[in-house]
Amino acid sequence: MFPLARFRVDDQSMEPALHAGDYVLVNRWAYRKVEPIPGDIVVLRNPEALGQFLVKRIASGTAGSYVVLGDNEAHSRDSRHFGPVPKDLVIGKVRYRAKA
Amino acid sequence: MSIAHTLLRALDRVAPARVAHAHCDIPCGIYDPHHAQLAAHTVIRMVDLIGQLEKPGPDATPEQRQEYHNKLARYIATKEQHAEIYKGEVRVLWGDYFKPEHVQQFPQLHDIVWKALKSASKGRQEINLQGAEDMLNQANEIAEIFWKTKGVATVKAKAPYPTARDTVYPKLG
């Protein structure tokens, strides 16, 4: 598996860190040996619709389960709604952002 | 727009990037059961008005018949429209606002919503005062649960409209 994956950011839940239309490069190998830490921006599968991807920030985590939140709380559906997310839904860590 | 962005966008033509939703459904957090309650009042009022409408007798003039049909059609159209508004509002509260933990706390919620939608179908299809009143009663029950999930106390008071039925209001401020 090639480690880098490209995603285009849609909507506003990660403003101001990420805006709709930005591209991000994600390191899919980032969490092979280490665990996500609070503050990491990650792309994950939407636990409510597995075919869809979300971009959120890790807020906290224990033993393979992570609370993810959007930076823009008023416009984010996240762990406040769907609870902590298991590690295997986390695709990888956002390494690079290209602003729209 | 950065060079990197232009390059990445160009790559999209070859192989489109997957989309990472910062999703939303915009949970804007703005919900209120009042719309459903209000729509139920309107349906009750239309049933009342239809009942009060004087039917043209055998010696009514064409103009009187026309006026009767015009009023009846308008009341029915409004009743149809507001029964549908009611159903839309109830569905939004049910599908978007209420969360699994609310249902754990209020296990009767699904049943109330189901009854509310059935009453609204009746309120729409028929000239049925009981159906219209059921709509309001179920909207009131939903409103009570809704305001409880918000930690807001409620009061039941006669609505200040011609329908004057008991209606659940939040005690705000």
Boltz contact constraints between the chains, C-beta under 6 A:
constraints:
  - contact:
      token1: [A, 6]
      token2: [B, 17]
      max_distance: 6.0
  - contact:
      token1: [A, 7]
      token2: [B, 17]
      max_distance: 6.0
  - contact:
      token1: [A, 7]
      token2: [B, 18]
      max_distance: 6.0
  - contact:
      token1: [A, 7]
      token2: [B, 20]
      max_distance: 6.0
  - contact:
      token1: [A, 8]
      token2: [B, 17]
      max_distance: 6.0
  - contact:
      token1: [A, 8]
      token2: [B, 19]
      max_distance: 6.0
  - contact:
      token1: [A, 9]
      token2: [B, 20]
      max_distance: 6.0
  - contact:
      token1: [A, 10]
      token2: [B, 19]
      max_distance: 6.0
  - contact:
      token1: [A, 10]
      token2: [B, 21]
      max_distance: 6.0
  - contact:
      token1: [A, 11]
      token2: [B, 22]
      max_distance: 6.0
  - contact:
      token1: [A, 11]
      token2: [B, 24]
      max_distance: 6.0
  - contact:
      token1: [A, 12]
      token2: [B, 22]
      max_distance: 6.0
  - contact:
      token1: [A, 13]
      token2: [B, 22]
      max_distance: 6.0
  - contact:
      token1: [A, 13]
      token2: [B, 24]
      max_distance: 6.0
  - contact:
      token1: [A, 14]
      token2: [B, 22]
      max_distance: 6.0
  - contact:
      token1: [A, 23]
      token2: [B, 8]
      max_distance: 6.0
  - contact:
      token1: [A, 43]
      token2: [B, 20]
      max_distance: 6.0
  - contact:
      token1: [A, 52]
      token2: [B, 21]
      max_distance: 6.0
  - contact:
      token1: [A, 53]
      token2: [B, 18]
      max_distance: 6.0
  - contact:
      token1: [A, 53]
      token2: [B, 20]
      max_distance: 6.0
  - contact:
      token1: [A, 54]
      token2: [B, 21]
      max_distance: 6.0
  - contact:
      token1: [A, 54]
      token2: [B, 23]
      max_distance: 6.0
  - contact:
      token1: [A, 55]
      token2: [B, 20]
      max_distance: 6.0
  - contact:
      token1: [A, 55]
      token2: [B, 22]
      max_distance: 6.0
  - contact:
      token1: [A, 75]
      token2: [B, 24]
      max_distance: 6.0
  - contact:
      token1: [A, 77]
      token2: [B, 23]
      max_distance: 6.0
  - contact:
      token1: [A, 77]
      token2: [B, 24]
      max_distance: 6.0
  - contact:
      token1: [A, 77]
      token2: [B, 27]
      max_distance: 6.0
  - contact:
      token1: [A, 98]
      token2: [B, 2]
      max_distance: 6.0
  - contact:
      token1: [A, 98]
      token2: [B, 4]
      max_distance: 6.0
  - contact:
      token1: [A, 98]
      token2: [B, 5]
      max_distance: 6.0
  - contact:
      token1: [A, 98]
      token2: [B, 8]
      max_distance: 6.0
  - contact:
      token1: [A, 99]
      token2: [B, 2]
      max_distance: 6.0
